[in-house]
Amino acid sequence: MRLEFADRARDLALFNLAIDSKLRGCDLVRLRVADVSAAGQVKERTSVLQSKTPQPVRFEITDGTRKSLLAWLEDPELVGSEFL
Protein backbone atom coordinates (compact mmCIF):
# COMPACT_ATOMS: atom_id res chain seq x y z
CA MET A 1 0.00 0.00 0.00
CA ARG A 2 2.77 2.47 0.77
CA LEU A 3 4.11 2.10 -2.76
CA GLU A 4 0.70 3.15 -4.10
CA PHE A 5 0.68 6.30 -2.01
CA ALA A 6 4.27 7.08 -2.94
CA ASP A 7 3.30 6.96 -6.65
CA ARG A 8 5.93 4.32 -7.41
CA ALA A 9 4.18 2.36 -10.15
CA ARG A 10 7.25 0.34 -11.18
CA ASP A 11 8.10 -0.81 -7.67
CA LEU A 12 4.48 -1.67 -6.90
CA ALA A 13 4.05 -3.66 -10.12
CA LEU A 14 7.27 -5.65 -9.62
CA PHE A 15 6.51 -6.27 -5.94
CA ASN A 16 3.02 -7.57 -6.75
CA LEU A 17 4.35 -9.65 -9.63
CA ALA A 18 7.01 -11.19 -7.37
CA ILE A 19 4.33 -12.22 -4.88
CA ASP A 20 2.06 -13.69 -7.58
CA SER A 21 4.80 -15.57 -9.41
CA LYS A 22 7.10 -16.61 -6.53
CA LEU A 23 9.96 -16.22 -9.01
CA ARG A 24 13.56 -15.69 -7.96
CA GLY A 25 14.82 -12.14 -8.36
CA CYS A 26 17.03 -13.09 -11.32
CA ASP A 27 13.99 -14.48 -13.15
CA LEU A 28 11.79 -11.55 -12.20
CA VAL A 29 14.13 -8.96 -13.73
CA ARG A 30 14.35 -11.00 -16.95
CA LEU A 31 10.61 -10.71 -17.56
CA ARG A 32 9.67 -9.02 -20.78
CA VAL A 33 6.70 -6.80 -21.48
CA ALA A 34 5.40 -9.48 -23.87
CA ASP A 35 5.44 -12.03 -21.01
CA VAL A 36 2.77 -10.12 -19.09
CA SER A 37 0.82 -8.22 -21.75
CA ALA A 38 -0.66 -8.67 -25.20
CA ALA A 39 -2.57 -6.20 -27.36
CA GLY A 40 -2.52 -3.53 -24.67
CA GLN A 41 -4.03 -5.82 -22.02
CA VAL A 42 -2.34 -7.51 -19.10
CA LYS A 43 -2.63 -11.30 -19.28
CA GLU A 44 -4.48 -13.24 -16.60
CA ARG A 45 -1.94 -16.08 -16.73
CA THR A 46 1.57 -16.39 -18.06
CA SER A 47 4.39 -18.88 -18.19
CA VAL A 48 8.13 -18.23 -17.95
CA LEU A 49 11.19 -20.46 -18.00
CA GLN A 50 13.27 -20.43 -14.82
CA SER A 51 16.98 -19.81 -15.26
CA LYS A 52 18.26 -22.01 -12.42
CA THR A 53 16.12 -25.03 -13.19
CA PRO A 54 15.00 -24.89 -16.81
CA GLN A 55 11.43 -25.58 -15.74
CA PRO A 56 8.46 -23.58 -16.99
CA VAL A 57 6.55 -21.78 -14.27
CA ARG A 58 2.91 -20.95 -14.94
CA PHE A 59 1.21 -18.47 -12.65
CA GLU A 60 -1.89 -16.34 -12.41
CA ILE A 61 -1.59 -12.57 -12.38
CA THR A 62 -4.11 -11.37 -9.80
CA ASP A 63 -6.44 -8.44 -10.33
CA GLY A 64 -4.45 -6.05 -8.13
CA THR A 65 -1.23 -6.94 -9.92
CA ARG A 66 -2.87 -6.51 -13.32
CA LYS A 67 -4.01 -3.02 -12.29
CA SER A 68 -0.54 -2.05 -11.09
CA LEU A 69 1.08 -3.49 -14.23
CA LEU A 70 -1.37 -1.66 -16.48
CA ALA A 71 -0.64 1.62 -14.71
CA TRP A 72 3.09 1.05 -15.13
CA LEU A 73 2.84 -0.08 -18.77
CA GLU A 74 1.20 3.27 -19.58
CA ASP A 75 4.27 5.12 -18.27
CA PRO A 76 6.01 6.93 -21.17
CA GLU A 77 9.41 5.67 -19.97
CA LEU A 78 8.34 2.05 -20.51
CA VAL A 79 6.78 2.50 -23.96
CA GLY A 80 8.78 0.54 -26.49
CA SER A 81 10.83 -1.22 -23.83
CA GLU A 82 11.47 -4.91 -24.22
CA PHE A 83 12.10 -5.68 -20.52
CA LEU A 84 9.98 -4.81 -17.53
C-alpha positions as CSV (number, residue, x, y, z in Angstrom):
1,M,0.0,0.0,0.0
2,R,2.8,2.5,0.8
3,L,4.1,2.1,-2.8
4,E,0.7,3.1,-4.1
5,F,0.7,6.3,-2.0
6,A,4.3,7.1,-2.9
7,D,3.3,7.0,-6.6
8,R,5.9,4.3,-7.4
9,A,4.2,2.4,-10.1
10,R,7.3,0.3,-11.2
11,D,8.1,-0.8,-7.7
12,L,4.5,-1.7,-6.9
13,A,4.1,-3.7,-10.1
14,L,7.3,-5.7,-9.6
15,F,6.5,-6.3,-5.9
16,N,3.0,-7.6,-6.7
17,L,4.4,-9.7,-9.6
18,A,7.0,-11.2,-7.4
19,I,4.3,-12.2,-4.9
20,D,2.1,-13.7,-7.6
21,S,4.8,-15.6,-9.4
22,K,7.1,-16.6,-6.5
23,L,10.0,-16.2,-9.0
24,R,13.6,-15.7,-8.0
25,G,14.8,-12.1,-8.4
26,C,17.0,-13.1,-11.3
27,D,14.0,-14.5,-13.1
28,L,11.8,-11.5,-12.2
29,V,14.1,-9.0,-13.7
30,R,14.4,-11.0,-17.0
31,L,10.6,-10.7,-17.6
32,R,9.7,-9.0,-20.8
33,V,6.7,-6.8,-21.5
34,A,5.4,-9.5,-23.9
35,D,5.4,-12.0,-21.0
36,V,2.8,-10.1,-19.1
37,S,0.8,-8.2,-21.8
38,A,-0.7,-8.7,-25.2
39,A,-2.6,-6.2,-27.4
40,G,-2.5,-3.5,-24.7
41,Q,-4.0,-5.8,-22.0
42,V,-2.3,-7.5,-19.1
43,K,-2.6,-11.3,-19.3
44,E,-4.5,-13.2,-16.6
45,R,-1.9,-16.1,-16.7
46,T,1.6,-16.4,-18.1
47,S,4.4,-18.9,-18.2
48,V,8.1,-18.2,-18.0
49,L,11.2,-20.5,-18.0
50,Q,13.3,-20.4,-14.8
51,S,17.0,-19.8,-15.3
52,K,18.3,-22.0,-12.4
53,T,16.1,-25.0,-13.2
54,P,15.0,-24.9,-16.8
55,Q,11.4,-25.6,-15.7
56,P,8.5,-23.6,-17.0
57,V,6.6,-21.8,-14.3
58,R,2.9,-21.0,-14.9
59,F,1.2,-18.5,-12.7
60,E,-1.9,-16.3,-12.4
61,I,-1.6,-12.6,-12.4
62,T,-4.1,-11.4,-9.8
63,D,-6.4,-8.4,-10.3
64,G,-4.4,-6.0,-8.1
65,T,-1.2,-6.9,-9.9
66,R,-2.9,-6.5,-13.3
67,K,-4.0,-3.0,-12.3
68,S,-0.5,-2.0,-11.1
69,L,1.1,-3.5,-14.2
70,L,-1.4,-1.7,-16.5
71,A,-0.6,1.6,-14.7
72,W,3.1,1.0,-15.1
73,L,2.8,-0.1,-18.8
74,E,1.2,3.3,-19.6
75,D,4.3,5.1,-18.3
76,P,6.0,6.9,-21.2
77,E,9.4,5.7,-20.0
78,L,8.3,2.1,-20.5
79,V,6.8,2.5,-24.0
80,G,8.8,0.5,-26.5
81,S,10.8,-1.2,-23.8
82,E,11.5,-4.9,-24.2
83,F,12.1,-5.7,-20.5
84,L,10.0,-4.8,-17.5
